[in-house]
Amino acid sequence: MAVLNEEIDMKTQVDTVLTEIAQKYLYIDTLETRFSDRLDFHEVGVQMLKSALKSAYYAGARSEKEKSV
């Protein structure tokens, strides 16, 4: 049961970080599906996308580093 709770906590943390990145770099309010093309599809610039991907990469690297300490 403890492993399942850890997986749920990790998923929640990942979702939170990804949402924060989407809001900061892509100006997307939520990553939840809203079943509307107007709300679920976004046009973003390449530089914005690159910044968001780099941020996600670094967040993952930090997370791995923290786990190894």
Contacts in CASP RR format, 6 or more apart in sequence:
PFRMAT RR
TARGET T0000
AUTHOR 0000-0000-0000
METHOD contacts of the structure
MODEL  1
MAVLNEEIDMKTQVDTVLTEIAQKYLYIDTLETRFSDRLDFHEVGVQMLK
SALKSAYYAGARSEKEKSV
15 31 0 8 1.000
17 56 0 8 1.000
17 59 0 8 1.000
18 31 0 8 1.000
18 56 0 8 1.000
19 30 0 8 1.000
19 31 0 8 1.000
21 52 0 8 1.000
21 55 0 8 1.000
21 56 0 8 1.000
21 59 0 8 1.000
22 28 0 8 1.000
22 30 0 8 1.000
22 31 0 8 1.000
22 52 0 8 1.000
23 29 0 8 1.000
24 52 0 8 1.000
24 55 0 8 1.000
25 48 0 8 1.000
25 49 0 8 1.000
25 51 0 8 1.000
25 52 0 8 1.000
25 55 0 8 1.000
26 42 0 8 1.000
26 44 0 8 1.000
26 48 0 8 1.000
26 49 0 8 1.000
26 52 0 8 1.000
28 42 0 8 1.000
33 40 0 8 1.000
34 40 0 8 1.000
44 52 0 8 1.000
END
